[in-house]
Amino acid sequence: MAEHLFVYGSLRRGAAHPMHRILARHATPLGPAVWQGRLYRVGWYPGAVASDDARDSVRGELYRLRLPRQVLPPLDRFENCGPGFSAPTEFSRESHEVHRPDHGSLRAWIYVYRRPVTGLPRIAGGDFLAEN
């Protein structure tokens, strides 16, 4: 199981969402990171989808999870995915390569948006907090 998590929306420190407390207590922040994808405004929260275009990026934060098997289930419930949720879910937790400036790339869990993005406003800069 991957021990890193990339967050780009309401789980980021600056979003001030109560669910960030799980990361604050059980994960070590590793700093900014980027994932090759596109970011959309779904509602009060964003959704990220993978992209084949190297110019597309989603900006967020990378965390090292100290106890992934304890931390990921409550985050999965928050994202309405995983065991107990009927498919197709709005998000799925997937392992992808993320890039850390000056530190190279590594694999991390990412909550990827699974529904159609047609008609959703795109967050062109790829940074949800900068758009709010």
N, C-alpha and C positions, 0 to 999 in steps of 0.2 A: 504494500500500500504506500502510495506517495506520501511524503511527510511535509509537502509544501502546498500552500493555498494562495492563489492569486485572486484578489478581490478588486472590483472596479466600480461598485455602486454603493448601496446602503450599508454594506459591511465595512467600508473604509472608515478609518479613524475620523476624518473630517466630516463624515455624513451625520455623526452624532446619533445614530440609530442604536437603541438599546441592545440589539443583537451583537453589536461590536464588542460588548463586554466579554463574550465568550472568547474572542480572539485576544483581548487584552489580558485575560487571566490564563489562557492555556496555549498561547503561541508567542513566538519571538518575532518581532517585526524585522524584516531584512531590507526594507526601503522600497523605493519605487521600482516598478517593472512595467514591461510593455508586452502585449500579446498581439499577434497579427490577426486582426479582426475588425469588425465594424460595430459601432455602438449606436443603439437606438433608444429613444425615450418611449417606454411602454406605458407609463402612467406617472406616478410619483417616483418610479424606479426605472433603471435602465435594463436593457437586455443586450448582450453581446453575441455576435455570430462570427464564425470563422470566415476568413477571406483568403483568397489565393493571390490577392494583390499586395505586394510587399510595401506599398505606400500606405496601406491601411493599418491603423494601430489603435489599440485600446490601452489606455493608461490606467494604472492602478497601483496596488501595494502587494508585496509578497510577504508571506508569513511562513515560518517553520513551525509546524504543529508539534507540540511536545507529546501529545497522546492522541494521534489521529483517530483511533477507534472510539474514543470518547467524545471528541470535538465534532467530528463530521456528522453523526446522526442528528443532533439538534440543528445544525446548519442545513442539512438536507430537509428537515421538516419545515424550517423557515422558508426555504426555496421551493417547497411543495414538490419534492422529487424523492425518488428512492422507494424502498419498501413501504407498502401501505398506500401508495398513491396510484391511481389509475392512469395508465398510459393512454394517450400521450400526455406527458406532463409539460408544463410551461418551460421548465428548465431541466437540464440534466447535468450531473457532475461528471466532467470528463477530464482526462489527463492530456495536457498539451505542453508544448515547449514555450516558455516565456523568457524574455531577455531582460537582464539586469544591466543597466548602464555601468560600464567599467568592471563588470563581474562575470560576463558571459551569459550563457543560457542554461536552463535546467527545466525539468518537467515539474508541473504543478497541477493541482486540481483547479478547475475553473467551472463556475456555473454558467453553462452555455444556454442561450435562449433558443427554444425549439419551435416556436410558432412562426407563421409567416410575418415578414417585416414590411410587406407592401402596405403603404399608407402611414407607417410610423415615421415620425420625424427622426432624421439621422443626427447624431451628435458628431458633427464633422471633425472636431478636434480630438475626439476619442477620449475626452476627460469629463466624466459626469459631474464631478465637483466644480470644475471650472465653468460649466454651463448653468449651474444653479445659482 
